[in-house]
Amino acid sequence: MTAAASRRRAPAGHPLPVQAAIVVAGVVGMAAASRVAFDIGPVPITLQTYALFVLAGLFGGRLGLGIVLAWLAAAAFGLPVLAGGAGGWKAVVGHTAGFLAGMAAAAWVCGEGAAKCKSWVSLTALFVAGHAIVLAVGWAGLASFLSPANAFESGILPLLPGAAVKSLAAALTVRMLAR
């Protein structure tokens, strides 16, 4: 079974309680992925985008976006679901706010695009594009705290190798789980 076939059944074919359970489980998955964090500068390296792309690839744009928005709401209400166990309104609107907003956009784009991907190569390319969305919006947000050059050098460049690896790993995970 392809990721596209799996995705077509999940959002439309499940009753509302099952979709709610998917969102709750997705929030737990995003929170767990946030716990794997390596502080390298103003923005830590985490497994958040890996989890994001796996969830969006499996469940589509609507549920992927719902998961990210619920995860961000949990963070805003103070639950320790962000990198390093951060939570609270200040964590959501701080220097990583652009990255968090970019994750919402990428969830929708990648979740909708995954249905059209026929191979792990095209899915990897989609997830690389998703990372580009997260990093571009993140850079814009970080540049409101630092100079644009500093924001790029300290907040984007260190994340690029991990973005490539996580894109490939997420694509392979989605393909494996969607069988």
Salt bridges, closest charged atoms under 4 A:
GLU112 OE2 - ARG7 NH2 3.11
